[in-house]
Amino acid sequence: MIRKIRLLTCGAVFLTLCAGPAFPQTTPAPAPKAAAAKEEALPSADELSAKCAKGSGGKEAWAKIKTMTLTGTIEIPAMNMTGKLDVYAKSPNRLLRVVNIADGQFIQKQAFDGQTGWKSDPQSGLKPLEGAELEETKIEAIMDTDVRLKEVHPDMKVTGRTKVGDRDAYTVLTHQPGGKTVLMYLDAETGLRLGEDSEGPDPAGNVQKASAVFEDYRTACGIQAAYRVRVTTPQFGFVLNIKEVRCNEPVDDSMFAMPSTDAPAPPKS
């Protein structure tokens, strides 16, 4: 489920904003710094996947979570804008995220109901997800990705060592549908994901790049959650701050279903 935060860091929520005029870039999050090579062999993808699973809380803890709700804020300094973030997830693979910018001036929704994906925003209206965008959303909707890392990313390959801030980390390369390349930075001690770089085509075919740093890990619902995510893209930067994580509250399946229309019903005469 914590990856539902990470997918935002890759720019999915802000595709409409990214398609608009370029804004001055904010001060970027510190990129992982290359570390001197060491002699010992790198861990295998299976070993690092198991370490990530344990560090994130373990399979037993994740198995107890049937629903998860995240609430937080978004700050976009270069645009002098702030907003609210709400993410709803239900096991095994239902997801809804809602981004509300500038007190409702921009609201974007994106969801997957276990079979169908959809999104809506003021500029594009309501539309189903298709192709690579749908396939990526299917992956993002998997609640317990961190305990199934190798299963979700079967091509993951441990490529080296580096530093993320003051933490030793391993670099892990994987690919997503549609040609997107993702380089994950996993803590060498705990296995937790400390950062992520992504590059690949957006739905319009334009190459999108994003870098994210995951910070302020805390225990929530028995698992580890990053409460702050700092992101940079070529257009701008933004910060996600998670305020609350709630688990196993009732979440109706209808929340994830694609609406019949994106416009409000006309008033009755």
C-alpha positions, 0 to 999 in steps of 0.5 A, a space after each residue: 500500500 505504501 507504494 500508493 504514495 510512491 506512484 504519486 511521486 512518479 507524477 501520475 497524479 500530476 499528469 495534467 499539471 505537467 502537460 501545462 506550462 513549465 514552472 521554475 523547478 524547486 530545489 531538488 531533493 538530494 539525489 543518491 550519491 554514488 559510493 565507492 565500490 566494495 569487494 563483497 558480492 551484491 545480494 541477490 534479488 530474492 535476498 533483497 526482496 526478502 529483506 524488504 518484506 521483513 523491514 516493511 513489517 513482514 507478511 503476517 502484519 500485512 495479511 492483517 490489513 484488509 483496508 487502508 486509508 491515507 490522508 495528507 497534504 501536497 505542497 508545490 512551492 514553485 506554483 505557490 499551491 497546496 492541496 489535499 491527498 486522500 488514498 483508499 485501498 482495499 485488499 487485494 487490489 482496489 485503489 482510489 486516490 483523490 488529489 484536491 489542489 487549491 481548495 477544489 480548483 483542480 481535483 483529480 481522481 484515479 482508481 482501479 476496481 480490481 478489473 477496470 481502471 479510470 481517471 478524471 480531472 477538470 481538463 480531460 473529464 472522465 475516461 477509462 485507463 488503457 494500455 500501459 497506463 492501465 497495466 501500471 495502475 494494476 501494479 500500483 493497486 497491489 496493497 502488499 507490494 513491499 512483501 511481494 517485491 520480486 513477485 510484482 517485479 520479476 525482472 528486478 536486478 540488483 545493480 550496485 551500491 550507493 548512498 541515499 543521504 547518510 544511509 547505505 543502499 542497494 540499487 535495484 533496476 526494474 521495468 514497468 509496462 509501456 517501457 518505463 524504467 525504475 531504479 529503486 534504492 533499498 536500504 542496505 540494513 532494513 530493505 526499506 525503499 529510500 528513493 526511486 528514479 523513473 523514466 518512461 513515456 507518459 500516455 501521450 508518448 512524451 518522456 517523463 522523468 521523476 526522482 523521489 526520496 522517501 523519508 520519516 518512516 514510522 510504524 502504522 498498522 504494524 507496518 512501516 510507512 514513509 510519512 514524507 515523500 519529496 519529488 523532483 521532475 523537470 517541470 517542478 517539485 512537490 512534497 507529500 506529507 502523510 498526516 494519518 494512516 488508518 487500517 481496517 475501516 469499512 471501505 465500500 467497493 462502490 468507491 472504486 467503480 468508474 462513475 457513469 458520468 463525470 458531471 453532476 446530475 441535472 436538478 429535478 424539475 
